[in-house]
Amino acid sequence: MTDVPLLPTAAPGSTPVRVLTIAGSDSGGGAGIQADLRTFALLGLHGCVAVTAVTVQNSLGVSGFQEITPDVVAAQIDSVVSDIGVGATKSGMLASAPIIAAVADACADVGIGRDGATPFVLDPVCASMHGDPLLAGEALEELRATLFPLATIVTPNLDEVRLITGIEVVDESTQRDAARALHDLGPQWALVKGGHLRSSDQSPDLLFDGAEFHEFTHARIDTGHDHGAGDTLAAATASALAHGRSVPEAVAFAKRWVTRGLEAAYPLGAGHGPVNPLWRVRITPEAPAR
């Protein structure tokens, strides 16, 4: 079982560290803002949201989604940051080029991103784990052009790496090539996650700042229930950054957190169940069925 040193928590009655997720809603509760808020709460942070889309989704896949208008997405970001304030921000599903542009402008205006005071974790969600499209094809260039240069760290999985850079990661060498290509798009740090490298018995994640590589590896967890793993890792990274951890420290923490969630993953519905940050909750005997 993976040991996870937890983040500091606020005393009862005092204001906890705040963090913002800019992402879509998952009606099945396994990924998206639901996974983000679960992670924030269980790590002792207060989570705020800017909802970008509402998906029609269950354990079998995404059957549709409705975008939120870009001006409303931007207004949510401004409303939260101007009043509540946040120590870090992460993004997930952004759905369209106009929403991406609105998010980039809103974040820059309130000091979110690599040139501002607030770290920005960009999880460049392009498709669901089932292969369902979550980002229109014409939006990829907008993502590269406006949000990558704003990001403190980008955290794509291997399918997203291929869509964004054209590089098929099959081994350590191509994973390094992908990290360099992602960094060339402008983020301060690039993390190439190895969870989809199914040919390996390890799950190797590679972090690059343009000069130095950092490797984070754990034995692959044998589970078919990994829905929301990418969201959870990005949310945990943002949580650690909000507490002032360095990027390598935040990624190391998040890697351990999501690995523990995979170890505790549970079945749900007829398809893929979610990673389970609820292991953090004290286990008590199950209540009798009513």
DONU-171770 format. One record per residue (C-alpha): residue number from 1; residue in three letters; chain; x, z, y. Coordinates in pm, 1 decimal, always signed. Layout:
N
  resi  resn  chain      east        up     north
   NUM   ALA      A         X         Z         Y
...
This chain:
290
  resi  resn  chain      east        up     north
     1   MET      A      +0.0      +0.0      +0.0
     2   THR      A    +142.4    -100.7    +338.3
     3   ASP      A    +228.1    +182.0    +578.0
     4   VAL      A    +110.9    +121.1    +936.6
     5   PRO      A    +228.9    +356.3   +1215.4
     6   LEU      A     -70.3    +354.2   +1449.0
     7   LEU      A     -86.5    +317.9   +1827.0
     8   PRO      A    -141.9    +616.4   +2058.2
     9   THR      A    -505.4    +699.6   +2129.9
    10   ALA      A    -662.1    +851.7   +2440.2
    11   ALA      A    -789.0   +1208.2   +2440.1
    12   PRO      A   -1168.9   +1244.6   +2420.5
    13   GLY      A   -1319.2   +1193.7   +2764.5
    14   SER      A   -1019.9   +1002.4   +2902.8
    15   THR      A   -1014.9    +626.0   +2950.6
    16   PRO      A    -842.1    +436.9   +2667.8
    17   VAL      A    -621.9    +132.0   +2709.9
    18   ARG      A    -838.1    -177.6   +2767.5
    19   VAL      A    -797.2    -522.8   +2619.5
    20   LEU      A    -995.3    -847.1   +2661.1
    21   THR      A   -1088.7   -1107.9   +2402.5
    22   ILE      A   -1193.3   -1457.3   +2513.5
    23   ALA      A   -1349.7   -1604.4   +2201.5
    24   GLY      A   -1655.5   -1714.5   +2007.8
    25   SER      A   -1907.6   -1501.2   +1825.3
    26   ASP      A   -1919.4   -1510.3   +1442.8
    27   SER      A   -2273.8   -1442.6   +1321.4
    28   GLY      A   -2132.6   -1341.3    +981.1
    29   GLY      A   -1922.3   -1070.5   +1143.3
    30   GLY      A   -1593.6   -1162.3    +973.9
    31   ALA      A   -1399.4   -1334.8   +1251.0
    32   GLY      A   -1422.2   -1415.4   +1622.9
    33   ILE      A   -1509.0   -1148.0   +1875.9
    34   GLN      A   -1650.8    -930.3   +1597.4
    35   ALA      A   -1311.4    -911.3   +1424.7
    36   ASP      A   -1138.5    -858.5   +1759.1
    37   LEU      A   -1362.7    -572.3   +1867.9
    38   ARG      A   -1338.0    -407.9   +1526.8
    39   THR      A    -958.4    -419.5   +1551.1
    40   PHE      A    -950.1    -289.0   +1908.2
    41   ALA      A   -1183.7      +0.7   +1829.8
    42   LEU      A   -1002.0    +106.7   +1514.2
    43   LEU      A    -672.5    +100.4   +1703.7
    44   GLY      A    -819.7    +323.5   +1974.1
    45   LEU      A    -857.5     +64.2   +2251.8
    46   HIS      A   -1162.6     -26.8   +2458.8
    47   GLY      A   -1248.1    -391.1   +2395.4
    48   CYS      A   -1403.1    -622.4   +2655.5
    49   VAL      A   -1527.4    -976.0   +2590.3
    50   ALA      A   -1568.2   -1315.9   +2748.9
    51   VAL      A   -1786.7   -1507.6   +2504.3
    52   THR      A   -1705.9   -1881.2   +2484.3
    53   ALA      A   -1946.5   -1993.6   +2211.6
    54   VAL      A   -2203.0   -1866.5   +1963.5
    55   THR      A   -2147.6   -1992.9   +1610.9
    56   VAL      A   -2398.1   -2030.9   +1328.9
    57   GLN      A   -2178.3   -1900.3   +1052.6
    58   ASN      A   -2174.7   -1709.1    +725.1
    59   SER      A   -1928.1   -1656.5    +439.4
    60   LEU      A   -1964.4   -2022.4    +333.4
    61   GLY      A   -1873.6   -2181.9    +665.9
    62   VAL      A   -1982.5   -2285.6   +1014.5
    63   SER      A   -2298.2   -2496.5   +1037.9
    64   GLY      A   -2314.5   -2521.1   +1415.5
    65   PHE      A   -2224.8   -2366.0   +1747.8
    66   GLN      A   -2348.4   -2351.0   +2106.0
    67   GLU      A   -2094.3   -2346.5   +2388.0
    68   ILE      A   -2125.9   -2113.1   +2684.8
    69   THR      A   -2097.1   -2296.2   +3017.7
    70   PRO      A   -1741.1   -2290.3   +3159.2
    71   ASP      A   -1843.3   -2118.8   +3484.5
    72   VAL      A   -2001.8   -1832.4   +3289.2
    73   VAL      A   -1690.3   -1797.0   +3069.6
    74   ALA      A   -1471.4   -1778.2   +3381.5
    75   ALA      A   -1709.5   -1533.8   +3550.3
    76   GLN      A   -1691.3   -1299.1   +3251.3
    77   ILE      A   -1310.0   -1290.4   +3276.0
    78   ASP      A   -1315.3   -1222.8   +3650.7
    79   SER      A   -1589.5    -960.3   +3619.8
    80   VAL      A   -1404.5    -759.7   +3355.4
    81   VAL      A   -1056.2    -776.7   +3505.1
    82   SER      A   -1160.5    -711.0   +3865.5
    83   ASP      A   -1349.5    -392.5   +3775.6
    84   ILE      A   -1227.7    -251.5   +3443.8
    85   GLY      A    -876.5    -395.2   +3423.8
    86   VAL      A    -702.9    -487.1   +3099.2
    87   GLY      A    -358.2    -424.8   +2953.2
    88   ALA      A    -357.4    -749.1   +2752.5
    89   THR      A    -578.3   -1048.4   +2675.6
    90   LYS      A    -617.3   -1266.5   +2366.8
    91   SER      A    -810.2   -1586.4   +2317.5
    92   GLY      A    -961.9   -1744.8   +2009.7
    93   MET      A   -1222.7   -2019.5   +1980.3
    94   LEU      A   -1247.2   -2206.1   +2313.2
    95   ALA      A   -1461.4   -2498.1   +2190.5
    96   SER      A   -1404.5   -2765.1   +2458.8
    97   ALA      A   -1170.6   -2903.7   +2723.0
    98   PRO      A   -1385.9   -2780.5   +3016.3
    99   ILE      A   -1389.4   -2425.6   +2875.4
   100   ILE      A   -1011.7   -2435.2   +2819.1
   101   ALA      A    -956.4   -2550.2   +3178.0
   102   ALA      A   -1187.8   -2279.0   +3310.0
   103   VAL      A   -1010.5   -2011.1   +3104.1
   104   ALA      A    -669.2   -2127.2   +3226.6
   105   ASP      A    -779.2   -2116.8   +3592.1
   106   ALA      A    -955.5   -1781.0   +3557.4
   107   CYS      A    -661.0   -1618.8   +3380.7
   108   ALA      A    -412.6   -1748.0   +3637.5
   109   ASP      A    -634.3   -1621.3   +3919.9
   110   VAL      A    -641.9   -1262.9   +3786.0
   111   GLY      A    -278.5   -1239.3   +3674.2
   112   ILE      A    -319.1   -1298.7   +3301.1
   113   GLY      A     -34.6   -1488.7   +3137.6
   114   ARG      A    +341.0   -1515.9   +3120.9
   115   ASP      A    +385.0   -1529.7   +3500.5
   116   GLY      A    +132.5   -1250.6   +3564.8
   117   ALA      A    +118.9    -881.3   +3493.3
   118   THR      A    -103.1    -904.8   +3186.0
   119   PRO      A     +26.7   -1040.5   +2852.3
   120   PHE      A    -174.8   -1327.2   +2702.4
   121   VAL      A    -196.1   -1389.2   +2326.9
   122   LEU      A    -314.8   -1745.2   +2259.5
   123   ASP      A    -458.6   -1795.5   +1911.2
   124   PRO      A    -516.7   -2173.9   +1929.1
   125   VAL      A    -823.3   -2191.3   +1706.0
   126   CYS      A    -887.4   -2554.9   +1610.0
   127   ALA      A   -1081.9   -2518.6   +1284.6
   128   SER      A   -1236.5   -2249.7   +1068.6
   129   MET      A   -1076.9   -2138.1    +744.5
   130   HIS      A   -1327.9   -2365.8    +567.5
   131   GLY      A   -1205.8   -2667.9    +763.0
   132   ASP      A   -1505.3   -2678.5    +996.9
   133   PRO      A   -1406.6   -2808.8   +1343.6
   134   LEU      A   -1415.5   -2545.3   +1617.8
   135   LEU      A   -1232.8   -2741.0   +1886.6
   136   ALA      A   -1323.4   -3093.6   +1992.2
   137   GLY      A   -1039.2   -3341.3   +1941.4
   138   GLU      A   -1010.0   -3432.2   +2310.1
   139   ALA      A    -956.8   -3063.1   +2392.3
   140   LEU      A    -624.1   -3040.5   +2209.6
   141   GLU      A    -434.6   -3201.6   +2496.2
   142   GLU      A    -600.3   -2967.3   +2744.8
   143   LEU      A    -492.6   -2675.0   +2526.5
   144   ARG      A    -132.2   -2798.9   +2518.7
   145   ALA      A    -121.6   -2879.1   +2888.4
   146   THR      A    -289.7   -2576.2   +3045.2
   147   LEU      A    -295.3   -2277.5   +2811.0
   148   PHE      A     +31.5   -2309.4   +2619.7
   149   PRO      A    +239.6   -2278.3   +2939.4
   150   LEU      A     +33.3   -1971.2   +3035.9
   151   ALA      A     +76.0   -1788.6   +2704.2
   152   THR      A    +302.1   -1493.3   +2641.9
   153   ILE      A    +278.1   -1580.0   +2270.8
   154   VAL      A     +94.8   -1843.1   +2065.0
   155   THR      A      -9.0   -1759.3   +1707.2
   156   PRO      A    -121.6   -2072.7   +1516.4
   157   ASN      A    -163.0   -2094.9   +1141.2
   158   LEU      A      -6.4   -2387.2    +958.0
   159   ASP      A    -314.8   -2611.3    +981.1
   160   GLU      A    -321.2   -2555.2   +1357.7
   161   VAL      A     +54.7   -2617.6   +1380.3
   162   ARG      A      +1.9   -2957.6   +1218.1
   163   LEU      A    -279.4   -3048.7   +1458.6
   164   ILE      A     -85.3   -2934.8   +1765.4
   165   THR      A    +267.8   -3057.2   +1683.8
   166   GLY      A    +226.0   -3307.7   +1399.1
   167   ILE      A    +469.9   -3107.3   +1185.7
   168   GLU      A    +376.2   -3026.8    +823.8
   169   VAL      A    +534.8   -2691.3    +742.5
   170   VAL      A    +645.0   -2677.9    +378.0
   171   ASP      A    +956.0   -2458.7    +387.9
   172   GLU      A   +1182.1   -2249.3    +611.5
   173   SER      A   +1342.4   -2553.0    +777.0
   174   THR      A   +1015.4   -2715.0    +881.2
   175   GLN      A    +879.4   -2376.8    +991.3
   176   ARG      A   +1175.2   -2351.2   +1233.5
   177   ASP      A   +1113.8   -2707.0   +1351.4
   178   ALA      A    +750.5   -2615.9   +1420.6
   179   ALA      A    +848.8   -2301.3   +1611.8
   180   ARG      A   +1080.2   -2506.9   +1834.4
   181   ALA      A    +811.1   -2771.0   +1894.1
   182   LEU      A    +553.6   -2505.9   +1986.1
   183   HIS      A    +796.3   -2332.4   +2221.1
   184   ASP      A    +868.0   -2665.0   +2391.7
   185   LEU      A    +501.3   -2671.6   +2497.5
   186   GLY      A    +565.7   -2379.4   +2731.5
   187   PRO      A    +478.3   -2037.4   +2584.3
   188   GLN      A    +725.1   -1752.8   +2618.6
   189   TRP      A    +713.9   -1691.1   +2242.2
   190   ALA      A    +588.1   -1898.8   +1948.1
   191   LEU      A    +477.6   -1742.0   +1619.4
   192   VAL      A    +438.9   -1972.9   +1319.1
   193   LYS      A    +233.8   -1783.3   +1062.8
   194   GLY      A    +306.2   -1849.6    +696.4
   195   GLY      A     -13.8   -1720.4    +541.1
   196   HIS      A    -121.0   -2076.2    +445.9
   197   LEU      A    +212.9   -2154.5    +278.4
   198   ARG      A     +47.9   -2123.5     -61.9
   199   SER      A    +354.0   -2248.2    -253.7
   200   SER      A    +539.1   -1924.5    -168.3
   201   ASP      A    +485.0   -1579.8    -317.5
   202   GLN      A    +570.0   -1445.6     +27.9
   203   SER      A    +379.4   -1467.6    +355.7
   204   PRO      A    +658.0   -1546.1    +606.1
   205   ASP      A    +586.2   -1535.9    +980.5
   206   LEU      A    +850.2   -1675.4   +1219.1
   207   LEU      A    +876.8   -1575.8   +1587.0
   208   PHE      A   +1086.4   -1775.1   +1835.5
   209   ASP      A   +1164.1   -1726.5   +2206.4
   210   GLY      A   +1365.2   -2043.2   +2259.5
   211   ALA      A   +1693.6   -1881.4   +2159.6
   212   GLU      A   +1642.6   -1632.4   +1877.9
   213   PHE      A   +1432.4   -1626.6   +1560.4
   214   HIS      A   +1266.5   -1311.8   +1423.5
   215   GLU      A   +1128.5   -1315.2   +1068.6
   216   PHE      A    +844.5   -1100.2    +936.3
   217   THR      A    +778.4   -1128.7    +565.0
   218   HIS      A    +553.8    -952.9    +316.0
   219   ALA      A    +461.1   -1029.9     -41.2
   220   ARG      A    +151.5   -1247.9     -49.8
   221   ILE      A    -168.2   -1045.7    -111.0
   222   ASP      A    -364.9   -1186.8    -402.9
   223   THR      A    -711.2   -1210.3    -249.5
   224   GLY      A    -965.2   -1478.7    -177.5
   225   HIS      A   -1108.4   -1266.1    +103.2
   226   ASP      A    -904.3   -1341.1    +415.1
   227   HIS      A   -1166.6   -1448.6    +667.3
   228   GLY      A   -1064.5   -1338.4   +1017.3
   229   ALA      A    -699.4   -1276.8    +932.1
   230   GLY      A    -573.0   -1483.9   +1225.4
   231   ASP      A    -811.1   -1320.8   +1473.6
   232   THR      A    -716.2    -976.0   +1347.2
   233   LEU      A    -342.5   -1042.5   +1375.6
   234   ALA      A    -378.8   -1177.6   +1730.8
   235   ALA      A    -601.6    -885.1   +1832.0
   236   ALA      A    -357.0    -632.2   +1688.7
   237   THR      A     -70.5    -807.9   +1867.6
   238   ALA      A    -260.4    -790.1   +2197.2
   239   SER      A    -336.7    -423.1   +2133.8
   240   ALA      A     +30.5    -338.9   +2087.2
   241   LEU      A    +129.4    -542.6   +2395.1
   242   ALA      A    -131.3    -353.0   +2598.0
   243   HIS      A     +53.4     -35.5   +2499.9
   244   GLY      A    +376.9    -177.2   +2639.0
   245   ARG      A    +538.9    -285.6   +2314.8
   246   SER      A    +779.1    -579.6   +2323.7
   247   VAL      A    +661.7    -906.2   +2167.0
   248   PRO      A    +873.5    -863.2   +1848.7
   249   GLU      A    +753.9    -502.2   +1816.9
   250   ALA      A    +391.9    -609.1   +1869.4
   251   VAL      A    +415.2    -883.7   +1606.5
   252   ALA      A    +580.3    -647.9   +1356.8
   253   PHE      A    +298.3    -398.7   +1411.5
   254   ALA      A     +27.7    -664.9   +1381.5
   255   LYS      A    +181.7    -804.8   +1062.9
   256   ARG      A    +160.8    -463.3    +899.1
   257   TRP      A    -193.2    -410.1   +1028.5
   258   VAL      A    -331.3    -739.4    +896.3
   259   THR      A    -146.6    -696.9    +565.1
   260   ARG      A    -317.8    -361.6    +517.7
   261   GLY      A    -648.8    -528.9    +601.0
   262   LEU      A    -583.5    -794.0    +335.1
   263   GLU      A    -502.4    -525.2     +80.8
   264   ALA      A    -842.9    -368.8    +152.9
   265   ALA      A   -1040.3    -696.8    +188.5
   266   TYR      A   -1387.8    -705.9     +37.4
   267   PRO      A   -1632.4    -971.2     -92.1
   268   LEU      A   -1921.0   -1070.3    +133.5
   269   GLY      A   -2197.8   -1318.8     +63.4
   270   ALA      A   -2130.4   -1613.2    -166.2
   271   GLY      A   -1805.9   -1728.2      -4.0
   272   HIS      A   -1499.4   -1571.5    +158.4
   273   GLY      A   -1509.5   -1206.4    +255.3
   274   PRO      A   -1320.6   -1068.3    +556.0
   275   VAL      A    -998.4    -880.6    +600.9
   276   ASN      A   -1087.7    -515.5    +626.4
   277   PRO      A    -955.6    -302.5    +913.1
   278   LEU      A   -1214.3     -43.8    +808.0
   279   TRP      A    -947.8    +105.0    +579.5
   280   ARG      A    -858.1    +293.8    +896.3
   281   VAL      A   -1182.9    +490.8    +867.1
   282   ARG      A   -1169.9    +805.9    +655.3
   283   ILE      A   -1322.2    +737.0    +314.9
   284   THR      A   -1614.0    +958.5    +209.0
   285   PRO      A   -1837.1    +946.5    -101.2
   286   GLU      A   -2094.4    +671.4     -80.5
   287   ALA      A   -2440.4    +786.9     +26.9
   288   PRO      A   -2714.1    +759.8    -236.1
   289   ALA      A   -2913.0    +435.0    -219.2
   290   ARG      A   -3259.7    +466.0     -67.0
